[in-house]
Amino acid sequence: MKAKGFMDLFEHELKDLYSAEKQLTKALPKMAKAATNEQLVEAFESHLEETEGQIERLETIFKQLDISFARVEKCKAMEGLIQEGKEIMEEGLEPEVLDAALICAAQRVEHYEIAGYGCARTFAQQLGYEHVAELLQETLDEEGNTDKKLTEIAESVVNQEAQAATDDEE
């Protein structure tokens, strides 16, 4: 990051989020395919649609602020989180246990995004870009709702299924 000032930092954060979201659009279909719990599959598919909308929202912000997003550095944090998720899918876990592990991986991603969008929204407010802050808050709300939905799926069914599937082995 070659940020010289606060606006540079804000632009960097927006571009980092853009890269993260673009990477996520490639990972979510793989996660949905690997999941066996129907609620979890639907959550991943729904979040993919939402993520595509979040990318469009970021592109709108770039245009409003006259920020070029043609060349964006790859978000290394998201790359790492996705790699961890990929490794989980390759471990040969029982399907029910894999679902629980996929939720963990997805929530790590959501928490990273929540932190990033929260910072970007606060930066936008500080810079006086209230409309941009509102757009970022919309995405922040969606990320928080996805995190809550994943928690509900985990607590209501997936974790119990994962435990039941492996209780016999112990």
N, C-alpha and C positions, 0 to 999 in steps of 0.2 A: 504494500500500500504506500503510495506516494502522496499522502495527504499533507497539504501545507496549511490548510485552514479548516474551519468548522464546516464550511460548505463542501469542501473536498471529502471530509469524513462522511458527511451525509450522503454524497454521491456514491462513495465507496460502499456504504452500507446498503444502499438501494441496489447497486449492481451485484453485490454479494447475495442478496435475497433473490434477485432475478436468476442468477446462476443456480442457486439452491433449488428454486422452484422448477427450473428447466430439467435439472437432474432428477428431481422427484417424479416428474411426469414419465420418466423411463423406468423408474423403480416400482412405482405403485402397481402397474399391471402385473409385474412379476410376483409381487407380494400377494395380490389378489388370486393369482393362479396357484400359488403355493398354499394358501389358506384353505381349510376344509370347513370351518364353521361358516354357515351361510350369512349370518349377521356381519361377520368380519369381512367376508368377501364383498358384501354390499357396502360396508363402511369404506373399504379401500377404493372401490369403484366410484362411490359418491365423492370421496375426497379427490380423486383424480379430476373429476369434472370441476370441482371447486378450485383446485390448483390451476387448472387452465384459465379459469376466470381471474385468479390472483395474478397470473402472468400478464393477462390483458390489462389489469388494473395498474400493474407496475409500468407497463408500456405507456399507458395514458399519463402516468406521473412523469416519466421520462420526457414525453412530448411537451407536457405543460411546463416543465422546468428547462426545456431545451438541452437535455442531457443525451448524449449519444450512447446508445446501448448496442451498437453494431459489434463491438469487440468487448467482451466482458471476461475478466479473469475467472477461472474456475474456482468455485467455492470449495476449498479443501476440507472444511469441516463437514459439509454435506457429503462430499465424496467419501470421507471416512465413515460416516454414519451409514451410508448406503452399502459400503463394503462390508461393514459388520453385519448388516442385515443379510447380505448375500451369503456370507459365511455361515450364518445361522441356518439358512435354507439348505445348505449343502452338508449339514452335519448328520443327516439321517435320523432325525428325531421322530418319535411317534407323532402321528398327525395332530393329535390333541395338544401335545406338548409344543409342537411347532407353532400352533395357533397362539399359544400363550407367549412364546418367544417373539413372534411377529408383532404382537401388541407392544411388547417391551421395546422392540426396535423402532416401531412407528411412533411411540410416545417420546423416545429420545429425539426423533426428528421434530416432532411437534414442539417440544420444549426449546429446541434450538431456534425454530422459527418464531416462537412466541418472544424469545429474548431479542431476536433481530428486529422483528416488527415493532416491538415496544420501544427499542432505542430509536429506530427510524421515525416513528410517530412523534416521539419527544423532540427529536432534532427538528422535524418539520414545524412543530409548534414554536420552538425556540427561534427558528428562522422566519416565522410569520407566514408560513404556508398552511393556513388553516384548512383549505380544501384538500390538500395533499394529506394532511394529518387525519382528516376524516376518512379518506380512502384507505390509508394504512390501518386506521382503527377498525374499519370494516373487515379487513383481512385478519387482523389480530383477533377479532371476535370469532371469526370462522375457525381459526387455528385452535382457540380455546375450546370451542364447541366440539371440534374433532377429538381433542384430548379427552374431554369429558365423555364423549360417546365411546371411545376406546376403553376407558375405565369402566363404564357401565357394562360393556360386553365382557370384559375380563372378569369383573366381580359377579355378574349374574350367571354366567355359564361357562366360559372358556377355562378359567382357572380350576373350577370344580371338575370339568371333563379331563383336564390335563392330569390332575391329581388322581382321579379315578382310573385313568388309563394306565398309570404306572404304579398304583398301590399294590397290584398283584405281583409286581416284579420284586418288591422289597421284602 
